[in-house]
Amino acid sequence: MNSAPSSDGTGHIALVGAGPGDVDLLTLRAVERLRAADVILYDDLAGDALLSYAREDAELIAVGKRAGHPSPKQDEVNRLMISYAKLGKRVVRVKAGDPAIFARADEEICAARAAGVPIEIVPGITTATAAAAFLGTSLTKRLVARRVQMVTGHDVDGALPSDLDLAALADPGATTCVFMGKATFPALAQKLIAKGLSAETPTVVVESLGTPATQVIAGSLSEIAARLAAAKPQGPCMILYGAALAGVGREIA
Ligand SMILES: C[S@@+](CC[C@H](N)C(=O)[O-])C[C@H]1O[C@@H](n2cnc3c(N)ncnc32)[C@H](O)[C@@H]1O
């Protein structure tokens, strides 16, 4: 069960969803936890703007890749969160989007529970739905898209996962949201077309959502690899494909 912070001085960890980057898409609960935090662990993807809600005396710890420095290992992040919480601190671990979606929350929850530290998840708006909102579209459409699926394009070694369910991913009645797929999507697109998904399937890439550098790359499934190669996006990319995306994003791209 979720454990809200208590007022008796017991340490506590909150995994807080930062949403897609726009500070006004934080939830009220996220702002409340940030304001109350003694220690905030944050990374690049979650964005710095939300740190304006931190108390002046809060300890801010960057745990993402910064200035070419590698990010701390997951075990080190777990250790930091737990050791501060055991000192009686209110610890906030900020995560981009929603903490329950491709954010390694499970490892942090298990580590905190194993250490006997109360932990809470504060949900955030995932980049997948925020990208749809930015594009002004719905991920589901009556009689067109009856299913939404979220998938990672990135295995532990950075390659396209070899055990993806290609039949599900090639379902023409689904809208698929691909996380961490910038480098591997061209290979995935080829596999999907080979599996029978139309090469004309509308595909939209939203880069660096919620920042001034937001860019949209749109095209068909067969065109998108060349468009990605030409645009060379540097920021994080949310890739959406499916019939529900017909006509979406081309006016922005
Ligand atoms: C580690 S996952 C985090 C997902 C996050 N928990 C969520 O719910 O959106 C990182 C991936 O999320 C997507 N992402 C995160 N922030 C993004 C942003 N500002 N713009 C576009 N995609 C983003 C990208 O696919 C990126 O590779």
The ligand as an ORCA input file, in Angstrom:
! r2SCAN-3c Opt
* xyz 0 1
  C      13.100      6.309    -18.557
  S      11.708      6.621    -19.575
  C      10.735      7.575    -18.509
  C       9.262      7.528    -18.855
  C       8.422      8.342    -17.902
  N       8.335      7.684    -16.618
  C       7.019      8.659    -18.418
  O       6.043      8.206    -17.821
  O       6.918      9.393    -19.409
  C      12.427      7.815    -20.630
  C      11.673      7.930    -21.941
  O      10.450      8.627    -21.743
  C      10.195      9.458    -22.860
  N      10.314     10.859    -22.412
  C      10.595     11.294    -21.167
  N      10.576     12.638    -21.126
  C      10.278     13.045    -22.386
  C      10.109     14.323    -22.997
  N      10.236     15.447    -22.284
  N       9.819     14.376    -24.325
  C       9.674     13.249    -25.046
  N       9.819     12.020    -24.520
  C      10.109     11.922    -23.214
  C      11.263      9.123    -23.901
  O      10.794      8.036    -24.681
  C      12.404      8.720    -23.011
  O      13.346      7.938    -23.717
*
